[in-house]
Amino acid sequence: MPTTVAASALTPLTTLAENGGHHNSLSPYLTGFGALGALLLLLVIVTRFNRD
């Protein structure tokens, strides 16, 4: 049974790999700076609650 699942998943993965998965609606800079901002916010929150 697992080989059937792997075979059925192979076609969409191959299509995604050939197209590169790029979306014009997502800016890499916006995504990167948004992730950086979220991680920095989490860092500040964690260090505020870690006052032993």
Rosetta constraint file for C-alpha pairs under 8 A:
AtomPair CA 1 CA 5 HARMONIC 6.88 0.50
AtomPair CA 2 CA 6 HARMONIC 6.23 0.50
AtomPair CA 3 CA 7 HARMONIC 6.01 0.50
AtomPair CA 4 CA 8 HARMONIC 6.12 0.50
AtomPair CA 5 CA 9 HARMONIC 6.16 0.50
AtomPair CA 6 CA 10 HARMONIC 6.14 0.50
AtomPair CA 7 CA 11 HARMONIC 7.50 0.50
AtomPair CA 9 CA 13 HARMONIC 6.38 0.50
AtomPair CA 10 CA 14 HARMONIC 6.02 0.50
AtomPair CA 11 CA 15 HARMONIC 6.23 0.50
AtomPair CA 12 CA 16 HARMONIC 6.12 0.50
AtomPair CA 13 CA 17 HARMONIC 6.11 0.50
AtomPair CA 14 CA 18 HARMONIC 6.18 0.50
AtomPair CA 15 CA 19 HARMONIC 6.23 0.50
AtomPair CA 16 CA 20 HARMONIC 6.00 0.50
AtomPair CA 16 CA 21 HARMONIC 5.61 0.50
AtomPair CA 17 CA 21 HARMONIC 6.87 0.50
AtomPair CA 26 CA 30 HARMONIC 7.53 0.50
AtomPair CA 26 CA 31 HARMONIC 7.12 0.50
AtomPair CA 27 CA 31 HARMONIC 6.18 0.50
AtomPair CA 28 CA 32 HARMONIC 5.96 0.50
AtomPair CA 29 CA 33 HARMONIC 5.96 0.50
AtomPair CA 30 CA 34 HARMONIC 5.83 0.50
AtomPair CA 31 CA 35 HARMONIC 6.12 0.50
AtomPair CA 32 CA 36 HARMONIC 6.13 0.50
AtomPair CA 33 CA 37 HARMONIC 5.97 0.50
AtomPair CA 34 CA 38 HARMONIC 6.17 0.50
AtomPair CA 35 CA 39 HARMONIC 6.16 0.50
AtomPair CA 36 CA 40 HARMONIC 6.11 0.50
AtomPair CA 37 CA 41 HARMONIC 6.08 0.50
AtomPair CA 38 CA 42 HARMONIC 6.20 0.50
AtomPair CA 39 CA 43 HARMONIC 6.10 0.50
AtomPair CA 40 CA 44 HARMONIC 6.24 0.50
AtomPair CA 41 CA 45 HARMONIC 6.23 0.50
AtomPair CA 42 CA 46 HARMONIC 6.04 0.50
AtomPair CA 43 CA 47 HARMONIC 6.11 0.50
AtomPair CA 44 CA 48 HARMONIC 6.15 0.50
AtomPair CA 45 CA 49 HARMONIC 6.47 0.50
AtomPair CA 46 CA 50 HARMONIC 6.16 0.50
AtomPair CA 47 CA 51 HARMONIC 7.24 0.50
